[in-house]
Amino acid sequence: MIVKQSLALGLREPDFRQDIDFTTTFWRREKENLEEKDLEKDLEKDLEKDLEKDRSTTQQKILVEIQKNNHITQRELSVIIGINEKNIRNNIAKLKTKGLIERIGPDKGGYWKVKTFDT
């Protein structure tokens, strides 16, 4: 099944070896088979799917935490929610784009305002 899937994806057949341990080597596509634009589109689609999928989880948690403390920092959100700060920034950007939150004032000393909030 692994061999079939690899070949179906246009990859070389995996290499299976057994010495002391059993080792499987999977091969990547050759660089000339990958187009940078397609790769970027795939990454953007994946991020978009993740952010949309997580709306009910990560973004909802961010909204809840901002409602509890509108001066909360991205670092604090990262610790509370359990994801890295980059993902917090990405989710906050998405929430801003959707018009759900707004930053009032500067990064330091400002606060968050939840525009609309559905629980």
C-alpha positions in Angstrom: 0.0 0.0 0.0 2.9 2.4 0.8 4.5 1.7 -2.5 1.2 2.2 -4.4 0.6 5.6 -2.7 4.2 6.7 -3.3 4.0 5.9 -7.0 0.5 7.4 -7.2 2.0 10.7 -5.9 4.7 10.6 -8.5 7.4 9.7 -6.0 10.1 7.1 -6.3 9.4 3.7 -4.7 10.4 3.7 -1.0 13.5 1.9 0.0 13.0 -0.8 2.7 16.0 -2.2 4.6 16.4 -4.5 7.5 19.7 -4.7 9.3 19.6 -4.6 13.0 16.6 -2.3 12.7 14.0 -1.9 10.0 14.4 1.3 8.0 12.1 2.9 5.4 13.3 5.7 3.2 10.7 7.9 1.5 11.8 10.1 -1.4 10.7 13.7 -2.1 9.7 15.0 -5.4 12.5 16.3 -7.6 12.9 20.1 -7.5 12.1 20.4 -11.2 8.7 18.8 -10.5 7.8 21.4 -7.9 6.7 24.8 -9.0 7.2 27.5 -6.4 3.9 29.2 -7.1 2.0 25.9 -6.6 3.8 25.3 -3.4 3.0 28.8 -2.1 -0.6 28.3 -3.1 -0.7 25.0 -1.3 0.8 26.5 1.9 -1.7 29.4 1.8 -4.6 27.0 1.3 -3.3 24.9 4.2 -3.0 28.0 6.5 -6.5 29.2 5.4 -8.0 25.8 6.1 -6.3 25.6 9.5 -7.4 29.1 10.5 -11.0 28.4 9.3 -11.1 25.0 11.0 -9.7 26.4 14.2 -12.2 29.3 14.3 -14.3 27.2 16.7 -11.2 26.4 18.8 -8.1 28.6 18.7 -9.8 31.8 17.5 -12.7 31.3 19.9 -10.2 30.8 22.8 -8.4 34.0 21.8 -11.7 35.9 21.8 -12.7 34.5 25.2 -9.3 35.5 26.7 -9.4 39.0 25.2 -12.9 39.4 26.7 -11.5 38.3 30.1 -8.5 40.7 29.8 -8.5 43.2 27.0 -4.8 44.1 27.8 -3.6 40.6 27.3 -0.4 40.1 25.3 0.3 37.7 22.5 2.9 36.0 24.8 0.2 35.5 27.5 -2.2 34.2 24.9 0.4 31.8 23.6 0.9 30.3 27.1 -2.8 30.1 27.9 -3.9 28.6 24.6 -0.8 26.4 24.1 0.4 27.5 20.7 3.4 29.5 19.6 3.3 33.3 19.3 3.5 33.1 15.5 0.3 31.2 15.4 -1.3 33.6 17.8 -0.3 36.5 15.5 -1.7 34.7 12.5 -5.0 34.0 14.3 -5.2 37.6 15.5 -4.6 38.9 12.0 -7.4 36.7 10.8 -9.7 37.9 13.5 -8.9 41.5 12.6 -9.5 40.8 8.9 -12.9 39.3 9.8 -13.7 42.4 11.8 -14.1 40.6 15.0 -11.4 42.4 17.0 -9.6 45.7 16.8 -6.5 47.0 18.5 -7.0 50.4 20.2 -3.9 52.4 20.9 -0.2 51.3 20.5 1.2 47.8 20.8 2.5 48.7 24.3 -0.2 50.3 26.4 -3.0 49.7 24.0 -5.9 47.2 24.4 -8.1 44.9 22.4 -11.7 45.6 21.6 -14.0 42.7 20.6 -16.4 44.1 18.0 -18.7 41.1 17.7 -18.6 37.9 19.7 -20.6 34.7 19.4 -20.2 32.0 22.0 
